[in-house]
């Protein structure tokens, strides 16, 4: 069997902030194999067990912490999977352990440190993460807390993320190359947005992935003459064979979250007025 290697240079490779390696093209042999989806579905799990009710304080501090973590990942041009994986570690730990506010930033650093090791070609350094805390956290603290975290997680670090389902879902839609790139970019943004909200932690990654793809296609007005939002959900549900009730609930929550992030019509008119 002949091996074929096809690569392209990432558009962000010229960024002075971080080196971006040359990336291989997506392998259609793997993304179109139904066994890949089956293995992902059998391995996925929500970050928080259904029925777990966090306190209002936990919701509040988590929103602040994940917002800061997202800023760090964006500033460092991390791969799109790093932030959701870091939040997954965070939720698994915080759902079973009380964390003092003074240690939250340390926990966030360790989660990003671990996630970048698994999903980045060039992982984040502990020293660089300390800089983002204004040196309130030290390198020895990060390394020590890393051992505690991986021990608590039983070294189960290769978790399934919503983005792992992205390619099989996108290939099931009749999208042009231009629309495909736009939908993929918006879907990654919605996945990151869902990671900042605790209510999505109870949904399996497959449901989040289907909801984010549907939201991206709908809000970009792509395929609007072919599918309604519910029709898209049904189509993507058939690809992954996930629970439709859970999928509709997840999509409804995502639409509500996106609408809350967008300015109201009156605010939009004010923004559009030239100064």
Residue pairs with C-beta under 8 A, 6 or more apart in sequence:
5 24
6 24
6 25
7 22
7 23
7 24
7 25
8 22
8 23
8 25
9 22
10 20
10 21
10 22
10 23
12 20
12 77
13 19
13 20
13 22
15 77
17 75
17 76
17 77
18 76
18 77
18 122
19 122
20 77
21 121
21 122
26 167
28 171
30 36
31 167
31 168
31 171
32 168
32 171
36 168
37 165
37 168
37 239
37 240
40 160
40 164
40 165
40 206
41 206
41 240
41 241
41 242
43 160
44 160
44 204
44 205
44 206
45 159
45 160
45 204
46 201
46 202
46 203
46 204
46 205
47 87
47 88
47 91
47 92
47 95
47 201
47 202
48 54
48 91
48 92
48 95
48 198
48 201
48 202
49 95
49 202
50 202
52 95
52 202
54 62
54 94
54 95
54 198
58 94
58 198
59 198
61 101
61 104
62 90
62 91
62 94
62 198
63 196
63 197
63 198
65 90
65 104
65 105
65 107
65 108
66 87
66 90
66 108
66 195
66 196
67 196
68 105
68 108
69 83
69 86
69 87
69 90
69 108
69 111
69 112
70 83
70 192
70 195
70 196
72 112
72 129
72 132
73 82
73 83
73 86
73 112
75 132
76 124
76 128
78 112
78 116
78 119
78 120
78 124
79 119
79 120
79 121
80 163
80 188
80 191
80 192
81 115
81 119
81 161
81 163
82 112
82 115
82 116
82 119
82 120
82 124
83 112
83 115
83 192
83 195
84 161
84 162
84 163
84 191
84 192
84 195
85 115
85 118
85 119
85 159
85 161
86 108
86 111
86 112
86 114
86 115
86 116
87 111
87 195
87 196
88 159
88 161
88 195
89 111
89 114
89 115
89 149
89 153
89 157
89 159
90 107
90 108
90 111
91 198
91 201
92 153
93 99
93 107
93 111
93 149
93 152
93 153
94 107
95 201
96 152
97 152
99 107
105 133
105 136
105 137
106 133
106 137
106 141
106 142
106 145
107 145
107 149
109 126
109 129
109 130
109 132
109 133
109 137
109 142
110 142
110 145
110 146
110 149
111 149
112 124
112 129
113 123
113 124
113 126
113 129
113 142
113 146
114 146
114 149
114 150
114 157
116 123
116 124
117 123
118 157
118 158
126 139
126 142
126 143
127 139
129 137
129 142
130 137
130 138
130 139
130 142
150 157
160 205
161 191
161 205
162 191
162 194
162 205
162 206
162 208
162 209
162 212
163 188
163 191
163 209
164 205
164 209
165 205
165 206
165 209
165 210
165 240
166 184
166 187
166 188
166 209
166 213
168 239
168 240
169 209
169 210
169 213
169 236
169 239
169 240
170 180
170 183
170 184
170 187
170 213
172 235
172 236
172 239
173 183
173 213
173 217
173 223
173 235
174 223
174 226
175 183
175 222
175 223
179 220
179 222
182 220
182 222
183 213
183 216
183 217
183 220
183 222
186 215
186 216
186 219
186 220
187 209
187 212
187 213
187 215
187 216
190 211
190 212
190 215
190 216
190 254
190 258
191 208
191 209
191 212
193 254
193 257
193 258
193 261
194 200
194 208
194 211
194 212
194 254
194 257
197 253
197 257
199 253
200 208
200 250
200 253
200 254
203 246
203 249
203 250
204 242
204 246
206 240
206 242
207 242
207 243
207 246
207 247
207 250
208 250
208 254
209 240
210 233
210 236
210 237
210 240
210 242
210 247
210 250
210 251
211 233
211 247
211 250
211 251
211 253
211 254
212 254
213 232
213 236
214 229
214 232
214 233
214 236
214 251
215 251
215 254
215 255
215 258
217 223
217 227
217 232
218 224
218 229
218 232
219 258
223 232
227 235
229 251
230 248
233 244
233 247
233 248
233 251
234 244
236 247
237 244
237 247
263 271
